[in-house]
Amino acid sequence: MNMYEKINALLKAKGVTKKSMCADIGISYNTYMSMAGRKSKNIALQTFQDIAAYLGVSGEYLIHDTSSEITSYKYTSIKKYDNPSSKHVPLVGRIAAGHPITAIKDIEDWVIIDEYDDADFALRVKGDSMTKVGIYDGDLIYVKSQPTVNNGEIAVVLVDDGFPDSSEATCKRYYRFGKTVLLKPESYNPDHKEQEIMLGSGKNVHVQGKVVFLKSYVEGR
């Protein structure tokens, strides 16, 4: 079953309508039905997490396709947050720490972090433009989702040329002075240069969040 078929089966087993679920978690019923009709995977992360929590299942359970049918279950039997000292956050794709690559919106996997870690999602870095701060190719960076960061903080940002579908994601030290955004690499590789973007000149910059910690791909580094 795909994600929406699972949601339907879980709602039926719980005796709740889709309209009631949408009202309870605060999303538009028409928007949800539109996504379900297209079997879209580009569902907002917060909405996805809210639906999983509402149904009493893990995000992992919803996202992975399976042909198995749901007949009867206990919520705790498929919920994977059994360890009270940990939580799961989505690994949402690869970004570039170097030359930006196209952002990947789909959830690739789920990773476990301490329940007190202030992160909402993880990303895998590609490139060597942030090696001076210990971020190397292949590392996982953990990000607190927020629309702004302070000058000098390391952020995940999307850069586009006015067409959101062409957005590119990158991890850089972020500065903003009026309408000017400066994305600064921290690299031992001199090929990486600062990127200065004048907002309103055909380029848009959208802060996705602040990098709060990382996990090295090479253990012990």
Backbone bond lengths (Angstrom), bond angles and torsions (degrees), N, CA, C in turn:
res aa  C-N    CA-C-N  psi(-1)  N-CA   C-N-CA  omega(-1)  CA-C   N-CA-C  phi
1 M - - - 1.468 - - 1.522 110.08 -
2 N 1.334 116.45 145.82 1.451 118.93 173.60 1.531 109.76 -82.53
3 M 1.326 116.16 178.75 1.457 120.96 -173.94 1.527 112.32 -58.55
4 Y 1.319 117.51 -43.65 1.464 120.43 -175.74 1.522 111.96 -73.28
5 E 1.325 116.85 -31.46 1.465 119.76 174.54 1.528 110.30 -66.58
6 K 1.329 116.26 -37.89 1.458 119.90 176.40 1.529 110.86 -64.90
7 I 1.329 116.10 -42.99 1.468 119.49 179.36 1.527 110.05 -59.93
8 N 1.341 116.18 -44.43 1.468 119.99 179.56 1.526 111.01 -59.89
9 A 1.342 116.51 -44.45 1.460 120.35 -178.69 1.530 111.49 -65.37
10 L 1.319 115.78 -39.73 1.465 120.12 179.13 1.521 111.33 -67.59
11 L 1.321 116.56 -40.08 1.466 119.99 177.60 1.521 111.11 -63.66
12 K 1.339 116.04 -41.42 1.465 120.12 178.96 1.520 110.72 -62.72
13 A 1.344 116.00 -43.81 1.467 119.83 179.84 1.524 111.32 -65.55
14 K 1.316 115.82 -30.11 1.462 120.55 -178.82 1.526 112.03 -86.40
15 G 1.345 116.48 -13.83 1.457 120.73 -179.29 1.511 113.64 74.79
16 V 1.329 116.26 34.67 1.467 121.91 -177.31 1.527 108.65 -124.03
17 T 1.332 117.51 141.46 1.457 121.44 177.85 1.523 110.71 -85.19
18 K 1.328 115.49 160.87 1.465 119.64 177.23 1.523 111.03 -63.36
19 K 1.339 116.94 -37.79 1.463 119.98 178.56 1.519 111.29 -62.03
20 S 1.327 116.10 -40.57 1.465 119.94 179.42 1.524 110.81 -65.52
21 M 1.337 116.19 -42.60 1.458 119.27 178.27 1.523 110.73 -59.95
22 C 1.335 116.37 -46.82 1.467 120.13 -178.84 1.521 111.08 -60.69
23 A 1.331 116.32 -41.77 1.464 120.36 179.58 1.523 111.00 -65.26
24 D 1.322 116.26 -40.51 1.464 120.69 -176.68 1.523 112.41 -68.22
25 I 1.340 117.34 -36.38 1.466 118.95 -178.11 1.526 112.57 -98.29
26 G 1.347 116.22 -1.08 1.456 119.78 172.01 1.506 116.65 80.21
27 I 1.339 117.78 38.59 1.461 120.59 174.72 1.520 109.42 -123.08
28 S 1.315 116.40 160.82 1.453 121.87 -179.90 1.527 110.54 -74.08
29 Y 1.315 116.79 130.60 1.461 121.00 177.79 1.531 110.67 -61.69
30 N 1.341 116.96 -42.36 1.467 120.34 -179.81 1.534 111.61 -62.98
31 T 1.332 115.91 -39.48 1.465 119.48 177.94 1.516 111.03 -63.86
32 Y 1.332 115.73 -44.54 1.462 119.87 179.46 1.526 111.01 -61.64
33 M 1.341 117.10 -45.15 1.459 120.66 -178.61 1.525 111.30 -65.30
34 S 1.316 116.32 -33.58 1.465 120.19 177.34 1.522 110.76 -64.93
35 M 1.339 116.69 -43.69 1.464 120.72 177.63 1.523 111.06 -65.50
36 A 1.319 116.24 -42.31 1.462 120.33 -179.00 1.524 111.19 -65.23
37 G 1.327 116.99 -38.49 1.461 120.73 179.39 1.515 112.23 -63.19
38 R 1.337 116.07 -33.69 1.467 120.48 178.01 1.522 112.31 -89.64
39 K 1.337 116.08 -4.09 1.471 122.00 -174.47 1.519 109.80 52.85
40 S 1.347 114.52 41.57 1.455 120.76 -175.49 1.524 112.08 -70.28
41 K 1.335 116.45 140.05 1.467 121.82 172.98 1.518 111.38 -98.36
42 N 1.329 116.95 -5.25 1.454 120.06 -179.22 1.521 111.17 -88.63
43 I 1.321 116.09 48.71 1.449 122.59 177.43 1.522 107.77 -81.14
44 A 1.334 117.00 141.90 1.456 120.73 -179.30 1.526 109.97 -56.27
45 L 1.322 115.95 138.09 1.459 121.04 -175.46 1.526 111.52 -56.96
46 Q 1.343 117.32 -45.65 1.460 119.60 -178.00 1.524 110.92 -64.56
47 T 1.340 117.07 -40.02 1.465 120.90 177.42 1.517 110.79 -62.39
48 F 1.335 115.93 -44.00 1.461 121.28 178.86 1.525 110.83 -58.97
49 Q 1.331 116.57 -46.09 1.460 120.82 -179.98 1.529 111.13 -65.63
50 D 1.338 116.95 -38.49 1.461 121.14 179.62 1.528 111.12 -64.57
51 I 1.329 116.44 -41.63 1.469 120.14 179.91 1.527 110.45 -64.47
52 A 1.339 116.56 -45.25 1.466 120.21 179.54 1.524 111.01 -60.14
53 A 1.339 116.23 -44.63 1.464 119.93 -179.88 1.526 110.74 -65.59
54 Y 1.328 117.17 -38.99 1.462 121.90 -179.30 1.523 111.13 -63.23
55 L 1.330 115.44 -38.19 1.461 120.21 -178.18 1.527 112.48 -85.32
56 G 1.335 116.44 -8.68 1.455 119.79 178.75 1.506 114.41 76.57
57 V 1.337 117.23 28.53 1.462 121.16 179.14 1.520 109.39 -126.61
58 S 1.306 116.28 167.86 1.455 120.21 176.91 1.525 110.49 -83.09
59 G 1.329 115.54 156.10 1.451 119.36 173.82 1.511 111.86 -61.15
60 E 1.323 116.22 -33.74 1.469 121.24 178.22 1.527 110.86 -57.85
61 Y 1.315 115.87 -41.68 1.463 119.91 -177.97 1.531 110.86 -63.32
62 L 1.332 116.08 -41.86 1.463 119.23 -177.76 1.522 112.71 -71.12
63 I 1.328 117.29 -36.81 1.459 119.70 -169.00 1.517 113.50 -79.83
64 H 1.335 117.68 -26.86 1.461 119.83 -176.66 1.523 111.04 -88.96
65 D 1.330 116.04 125.16 1.456 121.04 179.89 1.533 110.68 -66.48
66 T 1.312 115.54 145.03 1.457 121.09 176.41 1.516 108.76 -153.70
67 S 1.312 116.99 151.70 1.460 120.77 178.59 1.522 111.49 -93.24
68 S 1.333 117.10 -3.38 1.459 120.22 -177.17 1.521 111.25 -70.42
69 E 1.312 115.66 147.04 1.450 121.49 178.55 1.529 109.66 -95.75
70 I 1.324 115.63 149.29 1.456 120.71 174.68 1.525 107.29 -95.26
71 T 1.307 116.63 119.00 1.457 120.09 178.15 1.516 109.91 -110.27
72 S 1.288 117.75 -57.51 1.457 121.58 173.73 1.515 107.60 -145.82
73 Y 1.312 117.01 153.60 1.455 120.18 -177.22 1.518 109.36 -165.00
74 K 1.318 113.35 164.21 1.461 120.33 168.07 1.514 106.07 -108.92
75 Y 1.322 116.47 137.88 1.460 118.25 -177.68 1.526 111.57 -54.26
76 T 1.333 116.92 -40.34 1.456 119.64 -176.90 1.518 112.49 -69.99
77 S 1.340 118.04 -17.38 1.455 119.43 -176.24 1.525 112.74 -75.31
78 I 1.352 117.34 -23.26 1.458 119.47 178.44 1.514 112.10 -116.58
79 K 1.312 116.60 -0.56 1.453 119.68 175.84 1.524 108.60 -84.10
80 K 1.334 117.16 130.18 1.453 119.71 -171.31 1.520 113.28 -104.83
81 Y 1.318 117.56 17.22 1.450 120.17 179.06 1.526 109.26 -98.35
82 D 1.333 116.82 50.50 1.453 120.95 -173.51 1.520 112.42 -74.61
83 N 1.319 117.87 -29.80 1.456 121.18 -178.98 1.520 109.20 -84.73
84 P 1.338 118.99 111.64 1.461 120.62 -175.42 1.514 113.49 -66.59
85 S 1.345 117.67 -12.66 1.459 119.60 -179.04 1.518 112.59 -95.13
86 S 1.327 117.92 5.66 1.456 120.53 -179.44 1.523 110.75 -137.31
87 K 1.343 115.32 166.12 1.456 120.99 175.60 1.515 108.46 -147.15
88 H 1.325 115.90 162.29 1.458 121.89 178.77 1.529 109.12 -103.88
89 V 1.325 115.98 137.36 1.462 121.04 171.68 1.521 107.98 -127.22
90 P 1.324 117.85 149.93 1.469 120.18 -176.97 1.522 113.30 -76.20
91 L 1.326 114.59 140.68 1.461 121.70 168.23 1.518 105.29 -92.76
92 V 1.343 116.76 109.52 1.460 119.45 -166.75 1.517 115.12 -98.72
93 G 1.325 118.60 3.88 1.454 118.74 175.00 1.512 112.53 141.23
94 R 1.310 116.17 -171.25 1.463 121.89 178.95 1.513 109.54 -104.41
95 I 1.352 115.71 143.83 1.456 120.10 172.60 1.518 108.02 -123.29
96 A 1.305 116.09 174.64 1.454 119.84 179.82 1.516 110.52 -106.59
97 A 1.318 116.27 129.04 1.458 121.40 167.25 1.516 104.88 -111.23
98 G 1.272 116.27 72.49 1.451 125.00 -171.78 1.510 104.96 165.37
99 H 1.292 117.84 -126.80 1.454 120.85 174.36 1.521 107.79 -79.32
100 P 1.348 119.15 123.38 1.475 120.80 -174.79 1.518 112.42 -58.49
101 I 1.336 114.82 145.53 1.451 121.57 173.70 1.514 107.68 -117.65
102 T 1.315 116.86 165.14 1.462 120.50 -179.40 1.519 110.67 -60.46
103 A 1.342 116.57 133.01 1.462 121.19 -179.37 1.518 110.22 -68.30
104 I 1.323 116.62 140.40 1.457 122.50 176.91 1.518 108.20 -107.02
105 K 1.331 117.10 119.83 1.453 120.79 -173.64 1.523 113.11 -88.51
106 D 1.326 117.80 -27.79 1.454 120.26 -174.45 1.524 111.77 -69.15
107 I 1.303 116.18 146.43 1.453 121.66 175.55 1.520 108.84 -73.27
108 E 1.328 116.76 126.72 1.459 121.38 -179.68 1.522 112.36 -92.96
109 D 1.321 116.01 -35.40 1.461 119.50 -174.71 1.525 107.73 -165.13
110 W 1.333 115.36 -177.71 1.461 122.03 175.80 1.514 108.46 -127.44
111 V 1.333 116.97 139.78 1.455 121.74 -179.64 1.520 109.14 -123.31
112 I 1.324 114.87 151.88 1.464 121.10 -176.30 1.524 109.57 -99.10
113 I 1.337 115.84 131.95 1.456 121.53 174.26 1.521 108.50 -132.49
114 D 1.313 116.51 168.68 1.455 121.04 176.82 1.524 109.24 -65.41
115 E 1.320 116.98 143.32 1.462 120.65 -176.51 1.527 112.58 -61.66
116 Y 1.326 117.50 -21.77 1.459 120.80 -178.61 1.524 112.62 -91.83
117 D 1.331 117.48 -6.61 1.460 120.16 177.51 1.522 109.79 -69.71
118 D 1.319 116.18 130.30 1.465 121.33 -172.87 1.526 110.69 -89.74
119 A 1.333 116.34 63.24 1.467 121.28 179.63 1.514 109.40 -128.89
120 D 1.336 115.74 146.53 1.460 121.77 -178.98 1.522 113.02 -108.85
121 F 1.335 116.95 -25.05 1.460 119.98 177.81 1.523 109.27 -158.63
122 A 1.329 114.86 167.39 1.463 121.38 179.79 1.520 109.39 -124.34
123 L 1.319 115.01 153.12 1.460 121.96 177.63 1.525 108.86 -136.61
124 R 1.348 116.25 148.80 1.467 119.93 176.58 1.529 109.43 -99.95
125 V 1.315 115.27 129.91 1.462 121.59 -174.80 1.521 110.98 -84.55
126 K 1.324 115.38 142.07 1.468 121.94 173.18 1.521 107.21 -125.77
127 G 1.324 116.69 120.59 1.457 119.41 178.09 1.515 112.98 118.40
128 D 1.342 115.92 177.93 1.469 120.49 -173.50 1.521 112.92 -128.47
129 S 1.335 117.61 28.80 1.460 118.52 -176.24 1.519 113.82 -85.07
130 M 1.356 118.59 -1.61 1.470 120.22 -179.75 1.533 111.38 -127.00
131 T 1.315 117.38 28.94 1.463 120.81 -174.87 1.529 113.05 -69.06
132 K 1.323 118.80 -25.86 1.471 120.74 -179.62 1.519 112.60 -66.33
133 V 1.338 116.69 -20.65 1.464 119.89 177.46 1.529 110.60 -106.60
134 G 1.332 116.34 15.39 1.453 120.86 173.77 1.508 115.81 85.73
135 I 1.333 117.77 13.26 1.466 121.30 179.11 1.530 108.21 -102.20
136 Y 1.336 115.73 114.56 1.454 121.56 -175.50 1.527 110.94 -116.71
137 D 1.313 114.90 166.20 1.456 121.43 177.66 1.527 110.33 -55.10
138 G 1.334 117.20 128.49 1.452 122.07 178.94 1.513 114.57 94.36
139 D 1.335 117.92 -13.32 1.458 120.51 179.79 1.523 111.27 -67.91
140 L 1.323 115.11 154.07 1.461 121.15 170.68 1.516 108.28 -97.27
141 I 1.330 116.07 128.33 1.458 120.04 172.21 1.519 108.02 -108.56
142 Y 1.321 115.31 142.02 1.461 121.65 -177.67 1.512 108.40 -109.12
143 V 1.330 115.71 132.08 1.461 121.31 -166.03 1.523 111.10 -124.58
144 K 1.318 115.35 133.36 1.467 121.41 170.76 1.516 107.24 -88.82
145 S 1.318 117.26 120.02 1.458 121.46 -177.15 1.523 110.54 -69.83
146 Q 1.332 116.96 121.55 1.460 122.30 178.30 1.528 108.49 -162.30
147 P 1.345 117.28 148.62 1.466 120.30 -173.87 1.520 114.76 -82.85
148 T 1.332 117.91 -10.84 1.462 120.96 179.55 1.527 109.01 -140.62
149 V 1.325 115.51 157.48 1.465 121.99 172.57 1.516 107.67 -138.06
150 N 1.316 116.26 163.00 1.460 120.93 177.03 1.519 110.49 -78.74
151 N 1.319 116.38 153.37 1.460 120.51 176.35 1.525 110.03 -56.57
152 G 1.328 115.05 133.05 1.451 120.98 178.11 1.513 114.65 94.31
153 E 1.347 117.81 -9.66 1.450 120.11 178.66 1.528 110.29 -82.65
154 I 1.330 116.10 154.29 1.466 120.95 178.16 1.519 107.73 -86.15
155 A 1.328 115.83 125.74 1.457 121.07 -173.00 1.517 111.10 -130.86
156 V 1.323 114.48 157.82 1.457 122.22 167.69 1.520 106.32 -100.01
157 V 1.325 116.58 124.62 1.454 120.77 -177.79 1.524 110.24 -129.79
158 L 1.330 114.73 152.00 1.457 121.40 170.83 1.513 108.19 -106.33
159 V 1.307 116.24 132.96 1.463 122.33 178.25 1.519 107.94 -118.17
160 D 1.348 116.52 128.62 1.465 118.90 177.02 1.519 110.02 -137.88
161 D 1.317 115.52 167.18 1.464 121.63 -178.05 1.525 111.50 -103.10
162 G 1.328 116.50 29.62 1.459 121.00 179.99 1.504 113.43 104.02
163 F 1.342 116.61 -10.34 1.457 121.76 178.47 1.520 107.71 -117.57
164 P 1.364 117.92 104.52 1.473 121.09 -175.23 1.517 114.07 -52.94
165 D 1.343 117.41 -32.70 1.461 119.84 -178.72 1.522 112.52 -65.62
166 S 1.347 116.01 -16.56 1.462 119.54 -179.58 1.530 111.17 -98.64
167 S 1.325 117.58 13.49 1.454 121.42 -176.96 1.522 112.18 -57.79
168 E 1.326 115.15 142.29 1.452 121.41 174.01 1.519 108.23 -121.03
169 A 1.316 117.24 139.28 1.464 122.04 -177.64 1.511 110.34 -104.70
170 T 1.330 115.90 143.27 1.448 120.22 177.73 1.520 110.03 -151.46
171 C 1.311 116.01 158.59 1.462 123.46 178.37 1.529 107.68 -114.45
172 K 1.326 116.79 118.52 1.463 121.75 -178.18 1.524 110.35 -149.76
173 R 1.316 116.47 165.88 1.455 120.34 169.14 1.528 107.04 -76.34
174 Y 1.332 116.29 131.75 1.466 121.69 -167.09 1.530 111.18 -109.79
175 Y 1.344 114.62 135.52 1.467 121.19 173.35 1.531 108.19 -137.75
176 R 1.313 115.30 144.04 1.460 119.29 173.30 1.522 109.57 -135.73
177 F 1.329 115.18 129.05 1.458 122.46 178.13 1.531 107.58 -128.12
178 G 1.327 116.21 99.34 1.459 120.02 -175.71 1.518 110.16 65.00
179 K 1.341 116.04 -119.86 1.456 120.42 179.54 1.525 113.06 -97.01
180 T 1.313 115.86 9.71 1.463 120.21 -179.65 1.528 110.43 -106.24
181 V 1.324 116.16 127.39 1.465 121.96 176.11 1.524 107.96 -110.34
182 L 1.329 115.24 133.07 1.457 121.35 177.58 1.523 108.43 -115.36
183 L 1.322 116.71 121.91 1.463 122.77 175.50 1.519 107.37 -106.49
184 K 1.335 115.39 112.81 1.462 120.75 -170.28 1.528 111.40 -110.52
185 P 1.330 117.76 122.23 1.473 120.20 174.65 1.521 110.06 -75.35
186 E 1.320 116.10 159.15 1.474 122.50 174.96 1.522 106.20 -129.41
187 S 1.331 115.98 80.48 1.457 120.28 -168.58 1.517 112.47 -132.53
188 Y 1.335 114.93 150.45 1.464 120.58 171.18 1.527 111.00 -81.37
189 N 1.319 116.44 -8.26 1.454 121.75 179.38 1.531 109.18 -90.77
190 P 1.330 118.85 113.25 1.468 121.26 -175.73 1.524 114.07 -67.93
191 D 1.321 117.21 -9.76 1.466 119.67 179.56 1.531 112.08 -69.20
192 H 1.324 117.11 -20.98 1.461 120.33 -178.51 1.525 110.13 -84.78
193 K 1.319 116.05 124.39 1.459 122.47 -176.38 1.528 110.50 -116.68
194 E 1.319 115.52 157.54 1.458 120.62 174.18 1.524 110.02 -63.52
195 Q 1.325 115.78 143.99 1.457 121.02 177.46 1.525 108.64 -112.95
196 E 1.315 116.53 117.51 1.462 121.50 179.46 1.522 109.04 -104.30
197 I 1.328 116.33 126.12 1.463 121.70 -175.90 1.520 109.30 -123.81
198 M 1.317 116.31 124.12 1.452 121.66 175.58 1.522 108.34 -91.58
199 L 1.310 117.32 112.32 1.457 121.28 -179.07 1.523 110.53 -64.30
200 G 1.332 116.59 139.35 1.454 121.13 -179.33 1.507 113.59 89.65
201 S 1.343 116.60 0.43 1.467 119.99 -179.34 1.525 111.05 -105.55
202 G 1.333 116.13 27.49 1.457 120.28 179.66 1.513 113.11 101.61
203 K 1.331 117.40 -6.27 1.464 121.61 178.30 1.524 109.46 -119.42
204 N 1.331 115.82 141.02 1.458 121.70 176.26 1.520 109.27 -122.37
205 V 1.331 115.63 144.55 1.459 121.71 177.87 1.524 107.91 -125.07
206 H 1.332 116.87 124.83 1.457 121.81 -178.92 1.528 108.83 -121.84
207 V 1.321 116.29 114.55 1.460 120.30 177.89 1.521 108.77 -71.69
208 Q 1.339 116.53 127.14 1.459 121.93 177.92 1.523 112.24 -95.97
209 G 1.322 116.61 -24.97 1.451 118.92 179.52 1.515 112.49 164.27
210 K 1.329 113.99 174.89 1.458 122.83 -178.87 1.526 109.52 -103.27
211 V 1.320 116.30 133.01 1.455 120.64 176.61 1.526 108.63 -73.37
212 V 1.334 117.08 122.35 1.460 120.49 -175.10 1.525 113.07 -107.24
213 F 1.330 117.76 -28.09 1.460 119.94 171.78 1.522 108.82 -166.30
214 L 1.340 117.07 173.44 1.456 121.02 -177.60 1.519 110.06 -140.32
215 K 1.324 115.39 163.34 1.452 122.57 173.95 1.521 107.36 -125.07
216 S 1.317 116.47 119.40 1.451 120.33 -177.01 1.522 111.27 -68.82
217 Y 1.327 114.70 139.46 1.470 119.84 176.33 1.535 109.23 -68.25
218 V 1.324 116.13 -36.55 1.456 121.16 176.91 1.529 108.05 -94.25
219 E 1.329 117.15 113.28 1.460 121.31 -177.19 1.528 110.63 -60.04
220 G 1.320 114.72 134.91 1.445 120.63 175.83 1.513 114.46 87.76
221 R 1.328 118.01 -1.74 1.452 120.05 -178.63 1.512 110.30 -72.41
